[in-house]
């Protein structure tokens, strides 16, 4: 009889809460679950948010943030950690310290700085703190505006591979540069994966979908990659599977209606 490991394949999501359910912790839980792993959470902030935008952000007090981290990291063996909204230097510092203390592995950081609706989600001084944190994680998943903030260069379809390599070398980390913001009239969307350890570049393509229902795609992609890492897939396979999963969820939700703004992807294909 086959000896089946009874332990959950678990992912810890450290991120902000989206009251509208499209992005943040809520999108992470849906993505991790849909990809077959178990989701635990540490909430860094709550937002008053819906499909049209963010109207308020409430930071979780640092002592309570520390208690959340200690509670889950001391008890649960996580195969991967996904990090989203880190809005201040204090939050970044405590997260970095606790992940180091508990020797967390497979850390996927989505450098969330601006919401889909254009609302700034991070303090100016926190950008420098975030940059100093990047060499301590396994993979970062910036979109084009976030990558431009990190590298201080304009990005287009012609220099994506070069920029992904530049970011990886500057911050000593593997990079998945997401190309969704580049619309050059093609029917294909291109993401670029730069592997820091081997200095190799891989281009991932998926069909471009004509829809406004893309709220939370970044959160969903980074958390799905973390889910596949927790399930034992190598990074290269986890990234490919994550990109494909999100693309299929976009297709499944392209005609759905939720609220009056940018709707979510359809995480479970329902």
FENFEN-V722568 format. One line per field, one symbol per residue. ss: DSSP state (@ for helix, = for strand, . for the rest). burial: + if it has 24 or more other C-alpha atoms within 12 Angstrom, else -. A space follows every 50 residues. Layout:
# FENFEN-V722568
ss = ???
burial = ???
This chain:
# FENFEN-V722568
ss = .........=========.....@@@@@@@@@@@...============= ..=======..@@@@@@@@@@@@....======.....@@@@@@@@@@@@ @.....===....=.....=...@@@@@@@@@@@....==...@@@@@@@ @........@@@@@@@@@@@@..====..........========....= =======.......=.@@@@@@@@@@@@@@....@@@@@@@@@@@@@@@@ @@@..........=......
burial = --------+++++++++++++++++++++++++++++++++++++++-++ ++++--+-++-+--++-++--++--+++++++++++++++++++++-++- ---+++++++++++++---++++--++-+++-++++++++++++++++++ +---+++--+++++++++--++++++++++++------++++++++---- ++++-+-++--++++++++++++++++++++---++-+++++++++++++ ++++-+-----+++++++--
